[in-house]
Every structure is written in structure tokens, then in C-alpha cells.
């Protein structure tokens, strides 16, 4: 009888551990990050897998308007964000493989790219 109770307790503890395990909880999408540092995107080129959520963060006191494309060829793409002050963020989920260039519309020398594999 004691052996059965101990086995039941061990099974219950194991079941709780499995259910509470992060690998069994709701899956979160992969993430990537781009920071604005010294009027540059860091990293300038970010490689991610499809389904990744990329977050841009303004680490400077000045504002930035981030858009898809390049300064000479803006696009109506997925990257659009206004970062008015230090600490502001915006995020984009990249579901399709490809190259996604972007730039700051206030500072055309600020350019970057997300490469989705």
C-alpha cells in the first residue's frame, strides 16, 4: 500500500512539473531587437527566422520616423514607427522570408535591413 501511494505521489509531481514546464506552456514567437544608438541602427542588418517579432527601441532623446524602403525609394512596407523620445518602441512581426530595408525619414543617413530566412 505504501509503495502504491509513493508511486502515485511521484506520478502527480511529475505531471505537475510537465504541465508547468515552459516548453509545455503557450509558445511565444522568437524575438529580435534593433536599438537606435548614436544616430545608427544597431545592428544595421538583423537576420531572423520567419515569424520573428522585431522591436525597435529609441535610446536617444531625439525623435525618429522609421519607414520601409530606402531614402531614395520609400516603400509602403511593414516597417512603420514613430519614436518621439528616449525609450519609445515599436514592433513588427516578419512572417515571410525576404529582405526588408528601412530608414529614418528624419535622418536619411540612418539605414538598416531585416533579413528574414
URLIN-V290219 format. One record per pair of residues at least 4 apart in sequence whose ideal C-beta (glycine too) atoms are under 7 Angstrom apart, sorted by the first residue. I is the first residue (numbers start at 1). J is the second residue. D is the distance in whole Angstrom. If there is no record, write none. Layout:
<<I/J/D> <I/J/D>>
//
This chain:
<<1/5/7> <2/6/6> <3/7/6> <4/8/6> <5/9/6> <6/10/6> <7/11/6> <8/12/6> <9/13/6> <10/14/6> <11/15/6> <12/16/6> <13/17/6> <14/18/6> <15/19/6> <16/20/6> <17/21/6> <18/24/6> <19/24/6> <29/51/5> <29/52/6> <29/53/5> <29/93/7> <30/48/7> <30/49/6> <30/51/6> <30/52/5> <31/52/6> <31/53/5> <31/55/7> <32/46/5> <32/48/5> <32/52/5> <32/54/4> <33/55/5> <33/57/7> <34/41/5> <34/42/7> <34/43/7> <34/46/6> <34/54/6> <34/56/5> <34/112/6> <35/42/5> <35/57/5> <35/59/5> <36/41/6> <36/57/7> <36/58/5> <36/59/6> <36/60/6> <36/64/6> <36/83/7> <37/42/5> <37/59/5> <39/107/6> <39/110/6> <40/44/7> <40/110/6> <41/110/6> <41/112/4> <44/112/5> <45/112/7> <45/113/5> <45/115/6> <46/54/7> <46/114/5> <47/115/5> <47/117/6> <48/52/4> <48/54/6> <48/94/6> <48/114/6> <48/116/6> <49/117/6> <50/94/7> <50/95/6> <50/96/6> <50/97/6> <50/116/6> <51/95/6> <52/94/6> <53/91/5> <53/93/5> <54/91/7> <54/92/6> <54/94/6> <54/114/6> <55/89/5> <55/91/4> <56/66/6> <56/81/6> <56/83/7> <56/89/6> <56/90/6> <57/89/5> <58/64/6> <58/83/4> <58/85/7> <58/86/6> <58/87/7> <58/88/5> <59/86/6> <60/86/6> <61/85/7> <61/86/5> <63/83/6> <63/84/5> <63/85/7> <63/106/7> <64/83/5> <64/104/5> <64/106/6> <64/107/7> <65/82/5> <65/104/6> <65/105/4> <65/106/5> <66/79/6> <66/81/5> <66/83/7> <66/102/6> <66/104/6> <67/74/6> <67/79/7> <67/80/6> <67/102/6> <67/103/6> <67/105/5> <68/75/4> <68/76/7> <68/77/3> <68/78/6> <68/79/4> <68/80/7> <68/100/7> <68/102/6> <69/73/5> <69/74/4> <69/75/4> <69/77/6> <69/101/6> <69/103/7> <70/101/5> <70/103/6> <70/111/6> <71/103/5> <71/108/4> <77/100/6> <78/92/5> <78/100/7> <79/92/6> <79/100/6> <79/102/4> <81/90/3> <83/88/4> <83/90/7> <84/88/6> <94/100/7> <94/114/6> <94/116/5> <96/116/7> <97/116/5> <97/117/6> <98/116/6> <99/113/6> <99/115/5> <100/113/7> <100/114/4> <100/116/7> <101/111/7> <101/113/5> <102/112/5> <103/108/6> <103/110/6> <103/111/5> <104/110/4>>
//
